[in-house]
Amino acid sequence: MLVAAQPFRKEIDAFKKQDSLQMPATRAILFVGSSSFTKWTDVQDYFPGYPIINRGFGGSSLPDLIRYANEIIIPYQPKQIIIYCGENDMADAWGKVTPDSVLARFQTLMSIIRKQFRKVPVVFISIKPSPSRWKMEADFVRANELVKAYLRKQRKTRFLDVHNAMLLPDGSVNPELFIKDNLHMNAQGYAIWQKIIAPVLKR
């Protein structure tokens, strides 16, 4: 009987092959999550002077980060972990994966991280708005609220709100921050993220 391949196994194996050729230095800042990180291919240019490892893999959700934590988080011994994930959880199964489910999944991921790294700062970047997923906006906002409230009670954690910074004064999402698919960001969008993330990065 054929065993189904694990989702994103190719992407994870590509990271491992890359590491086998040149393992990143420990004590770097680890960016891990979904396509908003995957497509931030020049992230190092946005944060000069900070050693960054980018382990975003497009389409991933929190269960994928949980599944592969021992391969794409733990081995790097990071000095700080920056997470962007949760958006695809709801988008892939809207109505079935609720904001409460996103919180529960994130709490599971945090428990895995904290078993290994009790004192490493963890930063959660809020779920962003986008024109293509605007119908899910209320769920995204609620998930952000739940994660923010949870992290407020956790040590060495931060919640960064990029969501509201990407809205226009009338409360709608700014379409000029996105590429043609109206889901992924262009340089203008990443510039907003840079301004919000840079002040919390650890030297």
N, C-alpha and C positions, 0 to 999 in steps of 0.2 A: 504494500500500500504506500502510495506517495504521501510524503509529509509536506504540507503547505509551508512554503518559505515564510519566515517571519517578515512582517512589513518593514520596509526600509533597510533590509539586511545589506543590500548593495551599498547604500550610502554609509552605513556603519563600517562595513569592511573597507571602503575607500578611505575613511578616516584612519583606520587601523594600519592600512598599508602606508599611508602618509606618515604616520607616527613611527613605523618600522624603519623608514628611510631617514627620518630626523625627528626624534621625539622632542616636542616643545619643552622648554625649560619649565621647571616647577615654579610655583609662586607667581604665575601669570594671572590675568583676569580672564575668566572663562565666560564667553557668550554662548548660551545654549538655548535651543528652541526651534521655532518653525521658520517659514520662508522669509519673514521680515529680517531675520538674521542671515539666512542663506544668501539672499540677494544683496546683502550689505557686504559686497565683496571687497570694498575698499575701506572697511571699518577701521583698520589700523591708521589710515590717513586722517580720520576724523579725531583720533585720540593720540596724537604724537607724544612719545615719551612713556606711553603705557604699553606693556607687553600684553597682547591680546591673542587668545585662541578662540577662533570662531567655529563652533560646532552646531550651527543651525542646519537642519535638514528639512527641506520644503515639504509641506503637507502634514508634518508631524503634529501630534496632539500629546497631551500630558501622559497618557498610558505608554506612549512610545518613549518619552524621556524616562519614565519609570522602568520600562523594560530594558533600556540600554544604559542606565545610570552607571553600571559597573564597567562600561566600556568607554563612555564619552564624558563622564563627569569625574568619577573617583580617581582614575589613573593620573590625572593631571596635577593633583595636589594644589589646586588653585588658591590664590590668596583672596579671591572674591569671585562670586558666581552671579552672573546677570542672566535672568530668565525672561524670555518672551514666548509664552505658550498659553493655550486655552481657547484661543479664537477658533481654531479648527475643530476643537471638541464639539462646540455648539453648531458650527456651520455644517459639519458633516452629518449631524443627526439632530437638526433643529427640532425642538419640541420634545425630544427624547433625552438629550443631554442638557440638563438644566443648569443655571448658575450655581445651584447648590452642589450639583455633581462636579462642576469645575473646581469648586472649593475643596471638596472631598479628595479629588484627584491630586490637587496641589498639596494638600496636607500629607498625602501619602509620599509624594516626591520629597517634601521637606523632611519627613521622618527618615528617609533613606540618606539624604544629605547629612542630617544631623547625627546619624549613627557614626559617620565617618569624620565629619568636620564640625565639631561642636562650636567652634569660635569663628569659622569663616563667614564673613558677611555675605548675605544673600539679598539680591535686589530683584524684585518682580516689576517688570514694566507692564503697565496697564494694557488691557486689550484695546487696540486702536479702533476707531470708526473707519468705515470705508463706504464709498458710494455703492459698490456691488453687494454689500451685505447690510445695507441700511435698514432692511426690514428686521434685522436682529439687534438693532441698536439698544432696545430696552434690556434685552438679555445681557448684552455686553456690559452695559452700565451696571446692572445688578451684580454680575460676576465680579466686576472691579470693586464694587462696594464691599462684597463679602470677603474678598482676598485682602483688601486694605484693612478691614476690621480685624481679621485674623492676624495679620502681620503686626498690627499695632501692639499685640500682646506677646510677640516673639522677640527674643533678644537677637541683636545683630542682624536685623533685617530692615529693608526699606521698600516702600511702595512708591513707584514713580508714575505720576499721572502724565502720560503723553496724550491721552484721549482728548481731554478738553482743549489742549493746545492745538489740536488739529481741526477744531470746529470754527466756523465763522461766527460773527456776532449774533446772527439770528438763530444759532444753535444747530445749523446744518453742517455737514462735513465739507471741508474745503476741497473741491475736486482738483485744484491745481497742484495738490501734493502727491498725485498718483500717476502711474503710467497708464497706458491705454486700457489695461484690463480693469481699471477702477478698483483694484484690490491691493496691489503692491505699490510701494512708494517710489517716488523719484528723488532726486538729490534735495529738492526743497523739503520733502517730508523728512528725510534723514537729517537734514540740518536742524529741524525742530527737535528731533530725538537727541542729537548731539548736545544741544544746549541744556537739555534736562538731565542727561546722563553724566556729562563731564564733571559736574561738581561733586558727585558722590563716588567717583572712582578712587580706588586706593593706590597710593604711591608705593 
